Each structure stands twice: as C-alpha cells, then as structure tokens.
Amino acid sequence: MNKVIMKALLINTFQKEIRNKTLVFLFVLSIFLILLINQISVFFVSNPAMNEGFQWSNTKMSFLYEIISAWGSMLGFILGVSTIKSDMDYGVSQQIVAFPVKPPLYLACRLVGTWLIVNFYYIVTLLLALLVFALSGDQLAFSYKIFLSFGVFSLKILICITLAALLSIHFTKVIAFVSSIIIFMVMNVSNAHFAKGFAWNELGIFSTLGLIVHWILPRIDTISGLSKNLLMDKNTFTFSFLEGGHLVLSYAFLFWVTYFSLKSKDYQGGE
Amino acid sequence: MNALNIKNLKKYYGNRLVLDNVNLSVPQGVVFALLGPNGAGKTTLLKSILGITRFKEGDIEIFGKKSNSYESHQSLAYFPEKFNFFPYFTVEGVLKFYGKMYGVALQDLEQQIDKALDKVEIKVLKNRRITQISKGELQRVGIASIILAQADFYIFDEPFYGLDPIGIKIIKNIFQDLASQNKTVFINSHILGEVEKIANEIAIINKGQILYSGNVDAFINGRSLEDAFYSIIKGAQA
C-alpha cells in the first residue's frame, strides 16, 4: 500500500508542478539563458583581458558549469518553496495530513518529486547548452563525467529544495525564497572558510555561527567542488568517507527539522 | 467500544483558553453532531481530533488509538468545511488521488469512483476540471472522495456548506447509510434543522466548554432543536 501511496504522491507532485505556469516560464528562460551564456562566454573567452579579474576558469565548460549550477540551485529554491507551500495555499495540506499517510513519507515524496523535476530541468539545460555550443562551432565537450558530475550536483539541488521547503512552512513564499538564498550563501562561505581548518582562539561571534553552520548543515561548497572537479576531469577529489558521512547525517538532520516543522504545524482557527 | 474518547482536553491560543477541560465520548455506529455558536471552539476541537492542531493537556483517542497517530488515521476520513484541490485536476483526477491515499485497491478504483459519483449524482462531471464546476458541485466531489475511504470514523466539517436541497438530501442519505453499516459519523454544523433530522447524539459547546453531550431526544425534550439550543446557550450566558 505504501508503494501505491508513494507513487500517487510523486505523480501528484509532478502534476501540480508541471501544470504550474512557472515551469513553462522557467523553461523559456532556460533557453534564453543558454543562448546568453553562449554569447557571453564567447565574449569572455575570446577576450582574456576581460577574464583576468574573474575566478571563472577561462574554459567555456567551466563558464557553462558556473552559470548552469547557479541556475540549478535557483530552480531548487523556486520549486522548493512551493512544494509544501502550494498544498497549504490550496487548502489541501489539512486533508493530506489527515490521510492515513505517515508524515515523513508525504514530505519525502514531495521533496523527491520536486528534486526529480529540477534534475530533469538541469539535465535538459545542460544538454541544450552543449548542443548550442556544438552548433556554434565549438568542439562538443561531451563526456560521461558530465553525468557523474551531475549526480553529485543533484545532491546540492536536494539540499536547496529541502532548505526552501523548510523555510516555506514558516514564512511566506517570498521571504522563504530570499532567506533560503541567504542561508545558502552563508553555508557556502562557512564551508569554504572552515574547510581549511581554524584556530579556536580566533573565533568571534560570526565565525562561531559560521562554524556551527559548517558542522550541522550539509557542506554544499564541498559538493560543488567535487562536482566541478568531476566535470573538469581533475583528479584532485577532496571528498572523503568522513565528508560522505557528514553529508548523510547533516542532510538527515535538515530533513528531520523539516519533518518536525511540518508535524508541529498548528492549523489554527476556522470558526 | 467508543469511536471517540476525549479526556480533560485543554487548548490555548497564546494565553486564550479555547477548549476548557473538554470531556466527550462518541459511541460507534451513530450520527453525532457537534453544535455551538460562532467562536465556541468547534473547529478547534475538530482539528484537535484530527491531530492537526496541537494541545498541551488532555487525551484524544479514536478507537483506542492516539488521535495524532498514523494508526488512528487509518480508520479516519475527513471532509473539510470548504473542500478544495489543485485547480488543474479533473473530478476523476481528484478522486483517483483520494482513492489511492485511502488505500483503495487499484483494480477496484475505477469502479469505486463511478459508484461514489453515482451516490452524489455528479457522474456527468467526471471529466470536468474542478475549476469548471460550481461550489456545491465541488462539495459533492469532496463527499465522493470521502465515500472512497472505507473508514470507520467519518468527520464532516460543515458538510451542508454550499449544497442545494438535493445535495443536502443526498448527504443525509449517505450519513444514514454509513451509520447503518456501524460506521461513526461526526458532524460539525450550524444547520440545526438538518442536524435534528439525522443525528442520534449531539454535544453542545460554548466558549470552549461542553454544555451538553448525549441523546438528541433527551436534549430537546419535545421542543425543536433550535429552541433547546437557544435556551441552553442563553442559559449559559446568563
């Protein structure tokens, strides 16, 4: 029975998101973005002087990766804030939580359904980008490593979606979206800073907060690094079993907080 | 066995006490109605029973299981005051989703949906989008979705809302049908005239306190339910 419920919830997630006009808009925007990336990258790569001040690699692939990755995370936030929130907005969530469905299953299905949609968009964007690059006369930089890299990157998308869903339970869509991005940036900066180690006696208030974020939330900067290294075919993988364990535990913590928020949601009033 | 047992339930919104030491039992196989004026705490009590609002004190059990547990929800079906679903779904799409959520076997689903639509007399709307049907028709879709549940304990929040006289008659028949199968129907309603015709048991709640709980006939004692209700509420306010 759980399989039927899982399937129904996953399909329902696809249906409500796919029929959502936002996705059509995002798809059109994706195509526009790819064409823009192509033009911008041609400009930067053919003008080394312009590229000097940037941290982007001077290869088109790296440029492509940076832009599409940011777009993938953004899509995760956009759809993440609505995956649970739209149930609340349409008055469906009260009915769903009264169903004979375990709340973690409901949450997992909504998150995974949204994750699959964003992944699909991410893959399509990536493939379209490669196609546009190839059509514009570049050598097609196609390798199986793209998919390996994507597999790692999709973990980051899942974290973005979960974070946005958690915040959307407590705040409006706009506030949840903006605060997701802010927290995401804090996570990124904290990970990048503390990955190199730290001295206890040098910790101030903000750096202590950053350290807490670095330890209790998933290390997205590490995931991004690994994904990028795989894509660029670099052999300097910095991902250890310890990091893998931390990722599993910290994501489990994030999921639990989201589940707890959903379960504790007080559907007040209605007199 | 009682379908529902509530013991010493207290619920606060901030510092405001909205349910004050509520004790209530609902026997199995009856049509039970919770009545009270606006702001009495009816919906809060109903949401507490469903386990979708938290309370700090008291105990609620459905067939002996904690109301907010997964096990209790397996015997429960809930119809909200204003039934709603995602606007791009057809009537059939909504019912398919509900049927699967309530564990209807896939091979029986189509047949069960047709049966439920027949019962609420909206089979003709099966392929219509829910944005293309009226408020009353949408309520009937909601009722059809609840029929799919095959539950033991049905909770209806303002089930007559938006229904025309035909719809009201249909839903009353459904209540009686369910009770005849030893299912328990719990109704939260303002429509005293309709409640009087179908309920076996009632509870009157005012300002978060249960003023009466028991048999309808014993409560009205030869009067109309409206008069009896009016006098107990006014008596409590005096």
Boltz contact constraints between the chains, C-beta under 6 A:
constraints:
  - contact:
      token1: [A, 1]
      token2: [B, 103]
      max_distance: 6.0
  - contact:
      token1: [A, 4]
      token2: [B, 100]
      max_distance: 6.0
  - contact:
      token1: [A, 8]
      token2: [B, 97]
      max_distance: 6.0
  - contact:
      token1: [A, 8]
      token2: [B, 100]
      max_distance: 6.0
  - contact:
      token1: [A, 12]
      token2: [B, 97]
      max_distance: 6.0
  - contact:
      token1: [A, 16]
      token2: [B, 86]
      max_distance: 6.0
  - contact:
      token1: [A, 19]
      token2: [B, 88]
      max_distance: 6.0
  - contact:
      token1: [A, 90]
      token2: [B, 84]
      max_distance: 6.0
  - contact:
      token1: [A, 90]
      token2: [B, 86]
      max_distance: 6.0
  - contact:
      token1: [A, 91]
      token2: [B, 84]
      max_distance: 6.0
  - contact:
      token1: [A, 94]
      token2: [B, 52]
      max_distance: 6.0
  - contact:
      token1: [A, 94]
      token2: [B, 80]
      max_distance: 6.0
  - contact:
      token1: [A, 95]
      token2: [B, 80]
      max_distance: 6.0
  - contact:
      token1: [A, 97]
      token2: [B, 52]
      max_distance: 6.0
  - contact:
      token1: [A, 98]
      token2: [B, 50]
      max_distance: 6.0
  - contact:
      token1: [A, 98]
      token2: [B, 78]
      max_distance: 6.0
  - contact:
      token1: [A, 99]
      token2: [B, 101]
      max_distance: 6.0
  - contact:
      token1: [A, 100]
      token2: [B, 73]
      max_distance: 6.0
  - contact:
      token1: [A, 100]
      token2: [B, 74]
      max_distance: 6.0
  - contact:
      token1: [A, 102]
      token2: [B, 70]
      max_distance: 6.0
  - contact:
      token1: [A, 266]
      token2: [B, 53]
      max_distance: 6.0
  - contact:
      token1: [A, 266]
      token2: [B, 54]
      max_distance: 6.0
  - contact:
      token1: [A, 267]
      token2: [B, 47]
      max_distance: 6.0
  - contact:
      token1: [A, 267]
      token2: [B, 52]
      max_distance: 6.0
  - contact:
      token1: [A, 267]
      token2: [B, 53]
      max_distance: 6.0
  - contact:
      token1: [A, 270]
      token2: [B, 43]
      max_distance: 6.0
  - contact:
      token1: [A, 271]
      token2: [B, 38]
      max_distance: 6.0
  - contact:
      token1: [A, 271]
      token2: [B, 39]
      max_distance: 6.0
  - contact:
      token1: [A, 271]
      token2: [B, 43]
      max_distance: 6.0
